[in-house]
């Protein structure tokens, strides 16, 4: 299953609350597909040393709410 790309216009129109990291406007969580993708990407970034475990936990928590897992 491939996810549709998000256009710049669509991404810019999203409120900050729809991002896993709202301050940086990273990890858009506007759809279930993007929420699932954000969880995987956050884990990858922690393993690569580019994201703190605490930030990844926040992303996972927000994504889980969208996915109905928590």
MIDOSE-1310 file (N, C-alpha, C; in nm, 2 decimals, decimal comma, always signed):
residues 70
xxxx	+0,08/-0,12/+0,00/+0,00/+0,00/+0,00/+0,09/+0,12/+0,00; +0,07/+0,21/-0,09/+0,15/+0,33/-0,10/+0,07/+0,45/-0,05; +0,13/+0,54/+0,02/+0,07/+0,65/+0,07/+0,08/+0,77/-0,02; -0,03/+0,85/-0,04/-0,03/+0,96/-0,12/+0,06/+1,07/-0,07
xxxx	+0,14/+1,13/-0,15/+0,22/+1,24/-0,11/+0,14/+1,36/-0,06; +0,19/+1,43/+0,03/+0,13/+1,55/+0,08/+0,19/+1,67/+0,01; +0,10/+1,75/-0,05/+0,15/+1,87/-0,12/+0,20/+1,97/-0,02; +0,28/+2,06/-0,07/+0,32/+2,17/+0,02/+0,20/+2,26/+0,07
xxxx	+0,11/+2,28/-0,03/-0,01/+2,36/+0,01/-0,09/+2,29/+0,12; -0,11/+2,16/+0,10/-0,19/+2,08/+0,20/-0,11/+2,08/+0,34; +0,02/+2,06/+0,33/+0,10/+2,06/+0,46/+0,09/+2,19/+0,53; +0,11/+2,30/+0,45/+0,11/+2,44/+0,51/-0,03/+2,47/+0,56
xxxx	-0,13/+2,41/+0,51/-0,27/+2,44/+0,56/-0,30/+2,37/+0,69; -0,23/+2,27/+0,72/-0,26/+2,19/+0,84/-0,22/+2,28/+0,97; -0,31/+2,27/+1,07/-0,28/+2,34/+1,19/-0,16/+2,26/+1,26; -0,08/+2,34/+1,34/+0,03/+2,28/+1,41/-0,01/+2,16/+1,49
xxxx	-0,13/+2,16/+1,54/-0,18/+2,05/+1,63/-0,18/+1,91/+1,55; -0,18/+1,92/+1,42/-0,19/+1,80/+1,34/-0,05/+1,74/+1,31; +0,05/+1,78/+1,38/+0,19/+1,73/+1,36/+0,23/+1,66/+1,49; +0,31/+1,56/+1,47/+0,37/+1,49/+1,59/+0,46/+1,58/+1,67
xxxx	+0,54/+1,66/+1,60/+0,62/+1,76/+1,66/+0,57/+1,90/+1,62; +0,47/+1,95/+1,68/+0,40/+2,08/+1,64/+0,50/+2,20/+1,63; +0,59/+2,21/+1,72/+0,68/+2,32/+1,72/+0,77/+2,33/+1,59; +0,80/+2,21/+1,54/+0,89/+2,20/+1,42/+0,80/+2,17/+1,30
xxxx	+0,67/+2,14/+1,32/+0,58/+2,10/+1,21/+0,64/+1,98/+1,13; +0,68/+1,88/+1,21/+0,73/+1,76/+1,15/+0,63/+1,64/+1,19; +0,63/+1,54/+1,11/+0,55/+1,42/+1,13/+0,40/+1,46/+1,12; +0,35/+1,49/+1,00/+0,21/+1,52/+0,98/+0,12/+1,40/+1,02
xxxx	+0,02/+1,43/+1,10/-0,07/+1,32/+1,15/-0,22/+1,35/+1,10; -0,24/+1,38/+0,98/-0,37/+1,42/+0,93/-0,45/+1,30/+0,88; -0,39/+1,19/+0,86/-0,46/+1,07/+0,82/-0,41/+0,95/+0,89; -0,48/+0,84/+0,89/-0,44/+0,71/+0,96/-0,31/+0,66/+0,90
xxxx	-0,29/+0,67/+0,77/-0,17/+0,63/+0,70/-0,05/+0,71/+0,74; -0,06/+0,84/+0,75/+0,05/+0,92/+0,80/+0,08/+0,90/+0,94; -0,02/+0,87/+1,02/+0,00/+0,84/+1,17/+0,08/+0,71/+1,18; +0,05/+0,61/+1,11/+0,12/+0,49/+1,11/+0,26/+0,51/+1,06
xxxx	+0,28/+0,58/+0,96/+0,41/+0,61/+0,90/+0,49/+0,69/+1,00; +0,43/+0,79/+1,07/+0,51/+0,87/+1,17/+0,56/+0,78/+1,28; +0,49/+0,68/+1,32/+0,54/+0,60/+1,43/+0,67/+0,52/+1,38; +0,66/+0,47/+1,26/+0,78/+0,40/+1,21/+0,90/+0,49/+1,19
xxxx	+0,87/+0,61/+1,13/+0,98/+0,71/+1,11/+1,04/+0,75/+1,24; +0,96/+0,77/+1,34/+1,01/+0,82/+1,47/+1,11/+0,71/+1,53; +1,07/+0,59/+1,52/+1,16/+0,48/+1,57/+1,29/+0,48/+1,49; +1,28/+0,49/+1,36/+1,40/+0,50/+1,28/+1,49/+0,61/+1,32
xxxx	+1,44/+0,73/+1,34/+1,51/+0,85/+1,38/+1,58/+0,84/+1,51; +1,51/+0,77/+1,61/+1,57/+0,74/+1,74/+1,70/+0,65/+1,72; +1,68/+0,55/+1,64/+1,79/+0,45/+1,62/+1,91/+0,52/+1,55; +1,88/+0,62/+1,47/+1,98/+0,69/+1,40/+2,04/+0,80/+1,48
xxxx	+1,99/+0,83/+1,60/+2,04/+0,93/+1,68/+1,99/+1,07/+1,65; +1,89/+1,08/+1,57/+1,84/+1,22/+1,52/+1,72/+1,26/+1,59; +1,66/+1,18/+1,68/+1,54/+1,22/+1,75/+1,55/+1,16/+1,90; +1,51/+1,23/+1,99/+1,51/+1,18/+2,13/+1,40/+1,08/+2,15
xxxx	+1,43/+0,99/+2,24/+1,32/+0,89/+2,28/+1,20/+0,96/+2,33; +1,21/+1,07/+2,40/+1,09/+1,14/+2,45/+1,01/+1,20/+2,34; +1,08/+1,26/+2,24/+1,00/+1,31/+2,12/+0,93/+1,20/+2,05; +1,00/+1,08/+2,03/+0,94/+0,97/+1,97/+0,82/+0,92/+2,04
xxxx	+0,83/+0,92/+2,17/+0,71/+0,88/+2,26/+0,59/+0,97/+2,24; +0,62/+1,10/+2,23/+0,51/+1,20/+2,20/+0,44/+1,17/+2,06; +0,53/+1,15/+1,96/+0,48/+1,12/+1,83/+0,39/+0,99/+1,83; +0,44/+0,89/+1,90/+0,37/+0,76/+1,90/+0,23/+0,78/+1,98
xxxx	+0,23/+0,86/+2,08/+0,11/+0,88/+2,16/+0,01/+0,95/+2,08; +0,05/+1,05/+2,00/-0,05/+1,12/+1,92/-0,10/+1,04/+1,80; +0,00/+0,96/+1,75/-0,04/+0,87/+1,64/-0,14/+0,76/+1,68; -0,11/+0,71/+1,80/-0,20/+0,60/+1,86/-0,34/+0,66/+1,88
xxxx	-0,36/+0,78/+1,92/-0,49/+0,84/+1,93/-0,57/+0,84/+1,80; -0,50/+0,87/+1,69/-0,56/+0,87/+1,56/-0,59/+0,73/+1,51; -0,50/+0,64/+1,55/-0,52/+0,50/+1,51/-0,61/+0,42/+1,60; -0,66/+0,48/+1,71/-0,75/+0,42/+1,80/-0,68/+0,31/+1,89
xx	-0,56/+0,34/+1,92/-0,48/+0,24/+2,00/-0,44/+0,31/+2,13; -0,53/+0,35/+2,21/-0,49/+0,41/+2,33/-0,57/+0,52/+2,37
